Amino acid sequence: MQQAFMPKAELDLELIGDYIAQDNPRRAKTFVRELREQCGKITQAPKAYRPRPELGKGLRSCPYGNYLVIFHEEPDLVRIVRVLHGAMDMQAQFEEQSPIMPAGK
């Protein structure tokens, strides 16, 4: 199974790296790499992770440290939708628009 990152997920990873880099640039790079590796592991057994119907139809979450990888499983693809800190208001992050479809669709 393949994986793809939605633009917001890519931006999330960039922002996470920037935040960590304020204190430890080396750790920022390794942590973002670890998050990407965790996303790769999701493709091995996506149904093993918690369903998150309150965030959107078909969404699941995978914890990694203090972060949650929010993803959608399709027949041959795991689409990484967001990567968010667990303390965030998750529902507020998904109320603006459908996480799968771009705004205006």
N, CA, C and O atoms as a GROMACS GRO file, in nm:
protein
  420
    1MET      N    1   0.085  -0.118   0.000
    1MET     CA    2   0.000   0.000   0.000
    1MET      C    3   0.089   0.124   0.000
    1MET      O    4   0.192   0.129   0.068
    2GLN      N    5   0.048   0.223  -0.077
    2GLN     CA    6   0.125   0.347  -0.086
    2GLN      C    7   0.071   0.450   0.012
    2GLN      O    8  -0.036   0.433   0.070
    3GLN      N    9   0.147   0.558   0.030
    3GLN     CA   10   0.100   0.668   0.113
    3GLN      C   11   0.119   0.799   0.039
    3GLN      O   12   0.205   0.812  -0.047
    4ALA      N   13   0.035   0.895   0.075
    4ALA     CA   14   0.044   1.029   0.018
    4ALA      C   15   0.015   1.129   0.129
    4ALA      O   16  -0.070   1.104   0.215
    5PHE      N   17   0.084   1.240   0.126
    5PHE     CA   18   0.064   1.346   0.224
    5PHE      C   19  -0.019   1.457   0.162
    5PHE      O   20   0.014   1.508   0.055
    6MET      N   21  -0.126   1.495   0.230
    6MET     CA   22  -0.205   1.610   0.188
    6MET      C   23  -0.122   1.736   0.216
    6MET      O   24  -0.035   1.733   0.303
    7PRO      N   25  -0.148   1.846   0.145
    7PRO     CA   26  -0.070   1.968   0.168
    7PRO      C   27  -0.070   2.015   0.314
    7PRO      O   28   0.033   2.060   0.364
    8LYS      N   29  -0.184   2.004   0.382
    8LYS     CA   30  -0.188   2.047   0.523
    8LYS      C   31  -0.099   1.960   0.610
    8LYS      O   32  -0.038   2.010   0.705
    9ALA      N   33  -0.090   1.831   0.580
    9ALA     CA   34  -0.002   1.743   0.657
    9ALA      C   35   0.144   1.781   0.635
    9ALA      O   36   0.223   1.781   0.729
   10GLU      N   37   0.179   1.813   0.512
   10GLU     CA   38   0.316   1.858   0.483
   10GLU      C   39   0.346   1.987   0.559
   10GLU      O   40   0.454   2.002   0.615
   11LEU      N   41   0.250   2.079   0.560
   11LEU     CA   42   0.268   2.204   0.634
   11LEU      C   43   0.281   2.177   0.783
   11LEU      O   44   0.364   2.238   0.851
   12ASP      N   45   0.198   2.085   0.836
   12ASP     CA   46   0.208   2.049   0.977
   12ASP      C   47   0.348   2.002   1.012
   12ASP      O   48   0.406   2.045   1.112
   13LEU      N   49   0.404   1.914   0.929
   13LEU     CA   50   0.539   1.862   0.955
   13LEU      C   51   0.642   1.975   0.952
   13LEU      O   52   0.734   1.978   1.034
   14GLU      N   53   0.627   2.066   0.858
   14GLU     CA   54   0.720   2.179   0.849
   14GLU      C   55   0.711   2.266   0.975
   14GLU      O   56   0.814   2.308   1.029
   15LEU      N   57   0.589   2.293   1.021
   15LEU     CA   58   0.571   2.376   1.140
   15LEU      C   59   0.622   2.307   1.266
   15LEU      O   60   0.680   2.372   1.353
   16ILE      N   61   0.601   2.177   1.275
   16ILE     CA   62   0.653   2.101   1.389
   16ILE      C   63   0.806   2.111   1.391
   16ILE      O   64   0.866   2.138   1.495
   17GLY      N   65   0.867   2.090   1.276
   17GLY     CA   66   1.012   2.101   1.266
   17GLY      C   67   1.061   2.240   1.303
   17GLY      O   68   1.160   2.253   1.375
   18ASP      N   69   0.994   2.344   1.254
   18ASP     CA   70   1.033   2.481   1.285
   18ASP      C   71   1.024   2.509   1.435
   18ASP      O   72   1.112   2.574   1.492
   19TYR      N   73   0.919   2.459   1.498
   19TYR     CA   74   0.899   2.482   1.641
   19TYR      C   75   1.010   2.414   1.722
   19TYR      O   76   1.070   2.476   1.810
   20ILE      N   77   1.037   2.289   1.692
   20ILE     CA   78   1.141   2.216   1.766
   20ILE      C   79   1.278   2.277   1.738
   20ILE      O   80   1.363   2.281   1.827
   21ALA      N   81   1.300   2.324   1.617
   21ALA     CA   82   1.430   2.380   1.578
   21ALA      C   83   1.466   2.506   1.657
   21ALA      O   84   1.583   2.543   1.665
   22GLN      N   85   1.368   2.572   1.714
   22GLN     CA   86   1.396   2.690   1.795
   22GLN      C   87   1.489   2.655   1.911
   22GLN      O   88   1.573   2.736   1.950
   23ASP      N   89   1.474   2.534   1.965
   23ASP     CA   90   1.558   2.489   2.077
   23ASP      C   91   1.664   2.390   2.035
   23ASP      O   92   1.773   2.386   2.093
   24ASN      N   93   1.635   2.308   1.933
   24ASN     CA   94   1.727   2.200   1.899
   24ASN      C   95   1.713   2.165   1.750
   24ASN      O   96   1.635   2.076   1.715
   25PRO      N   97   1.786   2.233   1.664
   25PRO     CA   98   1.773   2.209   1.519
   25PRO      C   99   1.799   2.064   1.478
   25PRO      O  100   1.731   2.012   1.390
   26ARG      N  101   1.896   2.001   1.539
   26ARG     CA  102   1.927   1.862   1.504
   26ARG      C  103   1.809   1.771   1.539
   26ARG      O  104   1.771   1.685   1.459
   27ARG      N  105   1.753   1.790   1.657
   27ARG     CA  106   1.639   1.707   1.698
   27ARG      C  107   1.518   1.733   1.609
   27ARG      O  108   1.440   1.642   1.582
   28ALA      N  109   1.502   1.855   1.564
   28ALA     CA  110   1.390   1.887   1.475
   28ALA      C  111   1.394   1.798   1.351
   28ALA      O  112   1.292   1.741   1.311
   29LYS      N  113   1.511   1.787   1.291
   29LYS     CA  114   1.524   1.705   1.170
   29LYS      C  115   1.496   1.558   1.199
   29LYS      O  116   1.425   1.492   1.124
   30THR      N  117   1.553   1.506   1.310
   30THR     CA  118   1.533   1.364   1.339
   30THR      C  119   1.388   1.335   1.378
   30THR      O  120   1.334   1.230   1.343
   31PHE      N  121   1.325   1.428   1.450
   31PHE     CA  122   1.187   1.404   1.492
   31PHE      C  123   1.092   1.403   1.373
   31PHE      O  124   1.005   1.316   1.364
   32VAL      N  125   1.109   1.497   1.282
   32VAL     CA  126   1.023   1.498   1.162
   32VAL      C  127   1.047   1.372   1.081
   32VAL      O  128   0.952   1.316   1.025
   33ARG      N  129   1.170   1.327   1.073
   33ARG     CA  130   1.199   1.201   1.002
   33ARG      C  131   1.129   1.084   1.071
   33ARG      O  132   1.073   0.997   1.005
   34GLU      N  133   1.131   1.082   1.205
   34GLU     CA  134   1.062   0.976   1.280
   34GLU      C  135   0.912   0.980   1.254
   34GLU      O  136   0.849   0.875   1.237
   35LEU      N  137   0.855   1.098   1.251
   35LEU     CA  138   0.712   1.110   1.221
   35LEU      C  139   0.681   1.054   1.082
   35LEU      O  140   0.582   0.984   1.065
   36ARG      N  141   0.764   1.085   0.984
   36ARG     CA  142   0.744   1.032   0.849
   36ARG      C  143   0.757   0.880   0.847
   36ARG      O  144   0.682   0.812   0.778
   37GLU      N  145   0.852   0.827   0.924
   37GLU     CA  146   0.868   0.682   0.933
   37GLU      C  147   0.744   0.619   0.995
   37GLU      O  148   0.698   0.513   0.950
   38GLN      N  149   0.688   0.683   1.097
   38GLN     CA  150   0.566   0.632   1.159
   38GLN      C  151   0.452   0.631   1.057
   38GLN      O  152   0.372   0.538   1.054
   39CYS      N  153   0.445   0.734   0.976
   39CYS     CA  154   0.343   0.738   0.871
   39CYS      C  155   0.360   0.620   0.776
   39CYS      O  156   0.261   0.562   0.731
   40GLY      N  157   0.483   0.584   0.746
   40GLY     CA  158   0.508   0.468   0.661
   40GLY      C  159   0.461   0.338   0.725
   40GLY      O  160   0.414   0.248   0.655
   41LYS      N  161   0.474   0.328   0.857
   41LYS     CA  162   0.429   0.208   0.928
   41LYS      C  163   0.277   0.192   0.923
   41LYS      O  164   0.226   0.080   0.925
   42ILE      N  165   0.207   0.303   0.916
   42ILE     CA  166   0.061   0.298   0.909
   42ILE      C  167   0.016   0.215   0.789
   42ILE      O  168  -0.084   0.144   0.798
   43THR      N  169   0.088   0.223   0.679
   43THR     CA  170   0.048   0.152   0.556
   43THR      C  171   0.048   0.001   0.574
   43THR      O  172  -0.017  -0.069   0.497
   44GLN      N  173   0.120  -0.050   0.674
   44GLN     CA  174   0.128  -0.194   0.696
   44GLN      C  175  -0.001  -0.251   0.754
   44GLN      O  176  -0.037  -0.365   0.726
   45ALA      N  177  -0.070  -0.173   0.836
   45ALA     CA  178  -0.194  -0.220   0.899
   45ALA      C  179  -0.282  -0.101   0.938
   45ALA      O  180  -0.301  -0.076   1.057
   46PRO      N  181  -0.335  -0.028   0.843
   46PRO     CA  182  -0.410   0.094   0.875
   46PRO      C  183  -0.533   0.071   0.962
   46PRO      O  184  -0.571   0.158   1.040
   47LYS      N  185  -0.596  -0.046   0.948
   47LYS     CA  186  -0.716  -0.072   1.027
   47LYS      C  187  -0.685  -0.098   1.175
   47LYS      O  188  -0.777  -0.104   1.257
   48ALA      N  189  -0.558  -0.112   1.209
   48ALA     CA  190  -0.519  -0.134   1.348
   48ALA      C  191  -0.529  -0.006   1.432
   48ALA      O  192  -0.521  -0.011   1.555
   49TYR      N  193  -0.546   0.108   1.366
   49TYR     CA  194  -0.547   0.235   1.438
   49TYR      C  195  -0.689   0.284   1.464
   49TYR      O  196  -0.783   0.244   1.395
   50ARG      N  197  -0.702   0.368   1.564
   50ARG     CA  198  -0.830   0.413   1.615
   50ARG      C  199  -0.911   0.491   1.511
   50ARG      O  200  -0.861   0.588   1.453
   51PRO      N  201  -1.034   0.449   1.488
   51PRO     CA  202  -1.124   0.529   1.402
   51PRO      C  203  -1.157   0.662   1.471
   51PRO      O  204  -1.169   0.668   1.593
   52ARG      N  205  -1.170   0.768   1.391
   52ARG     CA  206  -1.201   0.901   1.446
   52ARG      C  207  -1.319   0.962   1.371
   52ARG      O  208  -1.304   1.063   1.302
   53PRO      N  209  -1.439   0.900   1.385
   53PRO     CA  210  -1.555   0.951   1.312
   53PRO      C  211  -1.593   1.094   1.349
   53PRO      O  212  -1.656   1.164   1.270
   54GLU      N  213  -1.555   1.138   1.469
   54GLU     CA  214  -1.586   1.276   1.510
   54GLU      C  215  -1.507   1.379   1.429
   54GLU      O  216  -1.542   1.497   1.426
   55LEU      N  217  -1.400   1.334   1.363
   55LEU     CA  218  -1.317   1.424   1.282
   55LEU      C  219  -1.358   1.422   1.135
   55LEU      O  220  -1.337   1.520   1.063
   56GLY      N  221  -1.416   1.313   1.092
   56GLY     CA  222  -1.458   1.301   0.953
   56GLY      C  223  -1.474   1.155   0.914
   56GLY      O  224  -1.414   1.066   0.974
   57LYS      N  225  -1.554   1.132   0.814
   57LYS     CA  226  -1.582   0.997   0.768
   57LYS      C  227  -1.454   0.928   0.722
   57LYS      O  228  -1.379   0.981   0.640
   58GLY      N  229  -1.430   0.809   0.776
   58GLY     CA  230  -1.317   0.726   0.734
   58GLY      C  231  -1.183   0.765   0.793
   58GLY      O  232  -1.081   0.705   0.758
   59LEU      N  233  -1.180   0.864   0.882
   59LEU     CA  234  -1.052   0.906   0.940
   59LEU      C  235  -1.012   0.818   1.057
   59LEU      O  236  -1.097   0.768   1.132
   60ARG      N  237  -0.882   0.799   1.073
   60ARG     CA  238  -0.823   0.724   1.183
   60ARG      C  239  -0.705   0.804   1.235
   60ARG      O  240  -0.656   0.896   1.168
   61SER      N  241  -0.660   0.769   1.357
   61SER     CA  242  -0.544   0.839   1.413
   61SER      C  243  -0.441   0.739   1.464
   61SER      O  244  -0.474   0.631   1.513
   62CYS      N  245  -0.316   0.780   1.451
   62CYS     CA  246  -0.202   0.703   1.498
   62CYS      C  247  -0.119   0.793   1.588
   62CYS      O  248  -0.070   0.896   1.542
   63PRO      N  249  -0.102   0.757   1.716
   63PRO     CA  250  -0.022   0.841   1.804
   63PRO      C  251   0.128   0.822   1.780
   63PRO      O  252   0.174   0.713   1.747
   64TYR      N  253   0.202   0.930   1.796
   64TYR     CA  254   0.348   0.924   1.798
   64TYR      C  255   0.396   1.034   1.892
   64TYR      O  256   0.387   1.152   1.860
   65GLY      N  257   0.446   0.994   2.006
   65GLY     CA  258   0.484   1.092   2.108
   65GLY      C  259   0.362   1.173   2.146
   65GLY      O  260   0.257   1.117   2.177
   66ASN      N  261   0.375   1.304   2.145
   66ASN     CA  262   0.264   1.393   2.178
   66ASN      C  263   0.179   1.429   2.056
   66ASN      O  264   0.090   1.513   2.066
   67TYR      N  265   0.205   1.366   1.945
   67TYR     CA  266   0.139   1.400   1.819
   67TYR      C  267   0.046   1.289   1.773
   67TYR      O  268   0.061   1.173   1.810
   68LEU      N  269  -0.050   1.329   1.690
   68LEU     CA  270  -0.140   1.233   1.626
   68LEU      C  271  -0.131   1.250   1.475
   68LEU      O  272  -0.141   1.361   1.422
   69VAL      N  273  -0.112   1.139   1.408
   69VAL     CA  274  -0.116   1.137   1.262
   69VAL      C  275  -0.260   1.101   1.225
   69VAL      O  276  -0.307   0.992   1.258
   70ILE      N  277  -0.327   1.190   1.157
   70ILE     CA  278  -0.465   1.167   1.115
   70ILE      C  279  -0.461   1.125   0.968
   70ILE      O  280  -0.400   1.193   0.884
   71PHE      N  281  -0.525   1.013   0.937
   71PHE     CA  282  -0.516   0.960   0.801
   71PHE      C  283  -0.647   0.900   0.755
   71PHE      O  284  -0.737   0.873   0.835
   72HIS      N  285  -0.656   0.880   0.624
   72HIS     CA  286  -0.772   0.820   0.560
   72HIS      C  287  -0.721   0.704   0.475
   72HIS      O  288  -0.629   0.720   0.396
   73GLU      N  289  -0.783   0.589   0.492
   73GLU     CA  290  -0.743   0.472   0.413
   73GLU      C  291  -0.830   0.461   0.289
   73GLU      O  292  -0.953   0.469   0.296
   74GLU      N  293  -0.766   0.444   0.176
   74GLU     CA  294  -0.833   0.418   0.050
   74GLU      C  295  -0.790   0.280   0.003
   74GLU      O  296  -0.700   0.221   0.065
   75PRO      N  297  -0.847   0.225  -0.103
   75PRO     CA  298  -0.815   0.087  -0.141
   75PRO      C  299  -0.665   0.056  -0.152
   75PRO      O  300  -0.621  -0.046  -0.102
   76ASP      N  301  -0.588   0.140  -0.217
   76ASP     CA  302  -0.444   0.114  -0.232
   76ASP      C  303  -0.358   0.227  -0.180
   76ASP      O  304  -0.241   0.239  -0.217
   77LEU      N  305  -0.416   0.311  -0.094
   77LEU     CA  306  -0.346   0.432  -0.052
   77LEU      C  307  -0.385   0.472   0.090
   77LEU      O  308  -0.502   0.467   0.127
   78VAL      N  309  -0.286   0.511   0.168
   78VAL     CA  310  -0.310   0.577   0.296
   78VAL      C  311  -0.279   0.724   0.274
   78VAL      O  312  -0.166   0.761   0.242
   79ARG      N  313  -0.380   0.806   0.293
   79ARG     CA  314  -0.364   0.950   0.272
   79ARG      C  315  -0.346   1.016   0.409
   79ARG      O  316  -0.437   1.017   0.491
   80ILE      N  317  -0.226   1.072   0.433
   80ILE     CA  318  -0.198   1.142   0.558
   80ILE      C  319  -0.262   1.280   0.547
   80ILE      O  320  -0.224   1.361   0.463
   81VAL      N  321  -0.359   1.305   0.634
   81VAL     CA  322  -0.440   1.426   0.626
   81VAL      C  323  -0.382   1.539   0.710
   81VAL      O  324  -0.371   1.652   0.663
   82ARG      N  325  -0.346   1.509   0.834
   82ARG     CA  326  -0.288   1.609   0.926
   82ARG      C  327  -0.193   1.538   1.021
   82ARG      O  328  -0.200   1.417   1.041
   83VAL      N  329  -0.103   1.617   1.080
   83VAL     CA  330  -0.015   1.572   1.188
   83VAL      C  331  -0.024   1.681   1.294
   83VAL      O  332   0.029   1.791   1.275
   84LEU      N  333  -0.093   1.652   1.405
   84LEU     CA  334  -0.128   1.755   1.502
   84LEU      C  335  -0.083   1.716   1.643
   84LEU      O  336  -0.076   1.598   1.677
   85HIS      N  337  -0.054   1.817   1.723
   85HIS     CA  338  -0.022   1.793   1.864
   85HIS      C  339  -0.148   1.745   1.934
   85HIS      O  340  -0.257   1.798   1.910
   86GLY      N  341  -0.133   1.646   2.019
   86GLY     CA  342  -0.248   1.586   2.086
   86GLY      C  343  -0.326   1.680   2.175
   86GLY      O  344  -0.442   1.653   2.206
   87ALA      N  345  -0.265   1.791   2.218
   87ALA     CA  346  -0.334   1.887   2.304
   87ALA      C  347  -0.424   1.982   2.225
   87ALA      O  348  -0.501   2.058   2.284
   88MET      N  349  -0.414   1.979   2.094
   88MET     CA  350  -0.496   2.068   2.012
   88MET      C  351  -0.642   2.023   2.012
   88MET      O  352  -0.673   1.907   2.037
   89ASP      N  353  -0.730   2.117   1.985
   89ASP     CA  354  -0.872   2.087   1.967
   89ASP      C  355  -0.886   2.026   1.827
   89ASP      O  356  -0.894   2.097   1.727
   90MET      N  357  -0.890   1.894   1.823
   90MET     CA  358  -0.890   1.824   1.694
   90MET      C  359  -1.012   1.860   1.610
   90MET      O  360  -1.000   1.886   1.490
   91GLN      N  361  -1.128   1.862   1.673
   91GLN     CA  362  -1.249   1.890   1.595
   91GLN      C  363  -1.244   2.028   1.531
   91GLN      O  364  -1.291   2.045   1.419
   92ALA      N  365  -1.188   2.125   1.601
   92ALA     CA  366  -1.178   2.260   1.544
   92ALA      C  367  -1.090   2.261   1.420
   92ALA      O  368  -1.112   2.340   1.329
   93GLN      N  369  -0.990   2.174   1.416
   93GLN     CA  370  -0.900   2.168   1.302
   93GLN      C  371  -0.968   2.110   1.177
   93GLN      O  372  -0.922   2.132   1.065
   94PHE      N  373  -1.077   2.037   1.199
   94PHE     CA  374  -1.145   1.971   1.087
   94PHE      C  375  -1.279   2.033   1.052
   94PHE      O  376  -1.342   1.991   0.955
   95GLU      N  377  -1.324   2.132   1.128
   95GLU     CA  378  -1.455   2.193   1.101
   95GLU      C  379  -1.454   2.285   0.981
   95GLU      O  380  -1.558   2.302   0.916
   96GLU      N  381  -1.340   2.346   0.949
   96GLU     CA  382  -1.334   2.445   0.842
   96GLU      C  383  -1.370   2.388   0.706
   96GLU      O  384  -1.446   2.449   0.631
   97GLN      N  385  -1.317   2.269   0.674
   97GLN     CA  386  -1.343   2.207   0.544
   97GLN      C  387  -1.320   2.058   0.556
   97GLN      O  388  -1.263   2.010   0.654
   98SER      N  389  -1.365   1.987   0.458
   98SER     CA  390  -1.340   1.844   0.454
   98SER      C  391  -1.190   1.820   0.444
   98SER      O  392  -1.124   1.881   0.360
   99PRO      N  393  -1.134   1.731   0.530
   99PRO     CA  394  -0.990   1.707   0.524
   99PRO      C  395  -0.946   1.633   0.398
   99PRO      O  396  -0.828   1.635   0.365
  100ILE      N  397  -1.038   1.568   0.329
  100ILE     CA  398  -1.001   1.490   0.211
  100ILE      C  399  -1.014   1.574   0.085
  100ILE      O  400  -0.930   1.566  -0.005
  101MET      N  401  -1.118   1.655   0.078
  101MET     CA  402  -1.144   1.734  -0.042
  101MET      C  403  -1.095   1.877  -0.020
  101MET      O  404  -1.116   1.932   0.088
  102PRO      N  405  -1.032   1.937  -0.118
  102PRO     CA  406  -0.992   2.077  -0.107
  102PRO      C  407  -1.114   2.168  -0.092
  102PRO      O  408  -1.224   2.131  -0.132
  103ALA      N  409  -1.093   2.285  -0.036
  103ALA     CA  410  -1.202   2.382  -0.022
  103ALA      C  411  -1.264   2.411  -0.158
  103ALA      O  412  -1.194   2.419  -0.259
  104GLY      N  413  -1.394   2.428  -0.159
  104GLY     CA  414  -1.463   2.460  -0.283
  104GLY      C  415  -1.504   2.339  -0.364
  104GLY      O  416  -1.563   2.355  -0.471
  105LYS      N  417  -1.477   2.219  -0.317
  105LYS     CA  418  -1.516   2.098  -0.391
  105LYS      C  419  -1.644   2.043  -0.333
  105LYS      O  420  -1.695   1.941  -0.380
   0.00000   0.00000   0.00000
